[in-house]
Amino acid sequence: MANVSFDYENLVEVEGGLKDEDLNNIQPRLEEATGELLQSYPGFLRLPDTREYAEASIRVSDEIKNSSATDFIHVGIGGSALGPIALHRALNHSYYNQLPERLGPRIHFAENTDPATLSAILDVADLESTWVNVVTKSGSTAETMANFLVIRGALVEALGDFGYQHRTVFTTDPEEGYLNQIAAREDLKKLPIPPDVGGRFSVLTPVGLLPAAVTGLDVEALLRGASECVRDIRDQGAKHPAIVGAAMHYLMDTARGRNIRVMMAYADALDRLAAWFVQLWAESLGKDGKGSTPHGAVGTTDQHSQLQLYMEGPQDKVIEIVQVEEPQRDLDIPPAYEDLEGVGYLGGHSMAELLNVECDATRRALTEAGRPNSTIRLGAVNEENLGYLFVALEAQTAVAGSLYGVNAFNQPGVEASKQFTYSRMGRPGY
Ligand code: PA5
């Protein structure tokens, strides 16, 4: 069973926090929004119990591993990259690519169009045994296609005209977009992104499942946790704590002027989970002059960078702490310098204990300073809990969309800059 819980006590307890009447007043709208979610049942809720995507991803992953691949380049941006990166960062060894004994090839993410990063990937990948996975739902994202064309060029140079074809996967819409045309022309392998699942809701499609399987993560456990969350939301409706959180965060923004939502994860492994969430919340809700601004932070690191602002800056933030009960690993702090009072006290404790104590201390300091904060607790950073959390936050975002009165599933605001880019780069018709 997944072990994920949500604690909003300090959104109510702090001075200026939410009152019972705020929560009572919004309850009918929250119930309506939750009813709409369960009625319309958007694609992301269906994914955890759809076997087809896991099976297809595992099949391709087995093929990649059986080919003695040394490198796997995941090409994609936005929703086609952030979920897989979050999973890799959370669940694989921090130095996965350098481990002598890995459960899969080295993994590289070609996300931005920065030539320095792509050149660096090409510097270290062994092109003779590299696979490339091109992930774009639309099949026309300039950044992704440019990265692909460069990698393809490098592979053609290393292997000849057709060598790259057996080691290329296109993860895209089943029918629409240019990748389908290229795949048909060159007989390339494809994995589907379901048409009714948008990029930032797609981590549990082959977008996230293939790289997870390739690096040896437990895809079944990920989906099991996700499925448990869907079941809980169906059973508990507007009482599910993630759904309650939609109302809490919506009210903190619209009724209390806290229009910045900081996700502060007390685990390095979760920094990219915060980045995934930032995109989910920002791109889904930032419309029609509405939406709160999400921001990612890491504890304890950002206690020495941003906490001063959170404690004494403008009262415009909600700090959402992500706390992990069981650390992935721990280290004892050996006793030393016992005569030095500012150092000696650390000996005999452990690093995970210090991290957790600092997390509790930050929450207490924020609360005592009247700074609203909430906590998401994970029993451990594992596949099952992350699967649960992905769905919980996706559902929360979708319900928040209804409360704000915006469509959480589109992103019209990113079109204008795309058009300018196409025009400057000479794309016909722009
Ligand atoms: O969430 C989204 O829909 C976007 O962030 C997309 O994932 C991003 O723009 C990349 O799109 P595509 O997968 O079509 O290349």
Residues whose N, C-alpha, C, O or C-beta is under 5 A from the ligand:
A	BS01	PA5	I77 G78 G79 S80 V135 T136 K137 S138 G139 T141 G198 G199 R200
